[in-house]
Amino acid sequence: MFGCNFQSIISQGILCYQIKIRALSFNIKNLSLKEKISLVEDIWDEISNTQKYVGVSDEQKKELDSRLSKYKLNLTESKEWSIVREEIKSKL
């Protein structure tokens, strides 16, 4: 799209990255929706190819544990996704 892809960023180094970032900053608003989605897909693919595991911090673990505990204490107050989705749609 901008003369270099994420594979070439890896092989050509930081220069290609800098060129792509400059091109993005000037051109992203001019991209079509399809091109923007393609760019995001390329970024996501690169992240998923290079990152095996993104760790969860202790603070995030505490928050998740807290939310899970609250959920287990209030099972009768939860709703099925299909019901929540219909409630949201009815408000649109």
C-alpha positions, 0 to 999 in steps of 0.5 A: 500500500505504501511501498513497504509491508510489515515483512519488509519492515522486519527485513529492511529495518527501521527506515521502512517503518519510519517511511510507513509511519510518515505515510500513514500520518499523512494518508490514513484519512484518505484511505477507503474503508477497505484499505483501513481494514486491510491495514488493521488486519496487517498490523494484527497479523504482525502482532499475532505472528511476533507475540506468543503471549501477552502477559497479564499484570497482577493488577489485571489478575486482581480485577479479573478475579474480582469480576468473576467473584461478583459474577458468581455471587449474582448469577441470578442477576445476569442475562443471556446475551440474546436478551441483552442484544435485543434490549440494545437493539430496541434502544437504537 
